[in-house]
Amino acid sequence: MGKDIAIYVRSCEVCQRVGKPQDQVKAPLQPLLIIEVPFQRVAVDILGPFPKKTPRGKQYVLTFVDFATRWPEAVALGNTRANTVCLALTDIFARVGWPSDILTDSGSNFLAGTMEKLWETHGVNHLVATPYHHQTNGLVERFNGTLGAMIRKFINEFSNNWDLVLQQLLFAYRAVPHPSLGFSPFELVYGHEVKGPLQLVKQQWEGFTPSPGTNILDFVSNLQSTLRHSLALARENLKDAQEEQKAWYDRHARERSFKVGDQVMVLKAQQAHKMEASWEGPFTVQECLEAVNYLIAFPTSTLKPKVYHVNSLKPFYSRDLKVCQFTAQGEDDAEWPE
């Protein structure tokens, strides 16, 4: 009887809708693929809009991060239309080369026909991050947080001309060693430390003397050797960092999976107010795409099936148990038949 009561309580549909977003247990962390070739896979996103346009009409930033070296790029934009984003990306790739894979979110500007034609023309495989799961594109999301904080600080201390100093902000980011790689993005791309204000002061203190020139063949050979050694060390450091991060994340995680045809509740990405239910459904699992991604169908809606991460899903428990209601017999009620 206790089991039946537990099943009955768990299958309350209203309770399943208004439950907390943390009702489901997180799935184990899926580390990002370690990319060995610089600019082979890149991540792109849009930062903004900022509250006020600059005098030149800029209110957004197109952000770009390389998976192998963590090298960032950023372009100030006046709008986020597909044509504008397309031109900005073309300028970036003219400097660093066209990637094999590019990861974006599911924004309409990245899924427009103009962008798809650009990828097809240059042999780029377009990867789309799982909606409402920022960890999928976490590399560029973290960079957005850092760059956004730098821009806000500049605006509050100086002026709204942040688009004029955007490249200087990038310089500062590129010169700092990445905690997971152990090297700065500049070192991994160019093979030596960047010459900045601190390096100039250090050279003055140490009485720096320029080294005699070397021939071009020795220079190229030394540069290639340095880059290979640095990238190999960076890969090892990144692998160690990922293992540590996964061990910490997985302490309270467990494997969760669904089968095709299962009924699930979907976590709402946003709530209009605090009293709104956190979950909606039930909906049906139409396809298992990967270890943690599922295509969810909406049978009673005209919406197209959408991809959700397992952390945005929880099982739906239907109520099949029939419950009879019993009431006490009143004084005026007829007697029970014998």
Secondary structure, 3 states (H helix, E strand, C coil): CHHHHHHHHHCCHHHHHHCCHHHCCCCCCCCCCCCCCCCCEEEEEEECCCCCCCCCCCCEEEEEEECCCCCEEEEEECCCCHHHHHHHHHHHHHHHCCCCEEEECCCHHHHCHHHHHHHHHCCCEEEECCCCCHHHHHHHHHHHHHHHHHHHHHHHHCCCCHHHCHHHHHHHHHCCCCCCCCCCHHHHHHCCCCCCHHHHHHHHHHCCCCCCCCCHHHHHHHHHHHHHHHHHHHHHHHHHHHHHHHHHHHHHCCCCCCCCCCEEEEECCCCCCCCCCCEEEEEEEEEECCCCEEEEECCCCCCCCEEEEHHHEEECCCCCCCCCCCCCCCCCCCCCCC
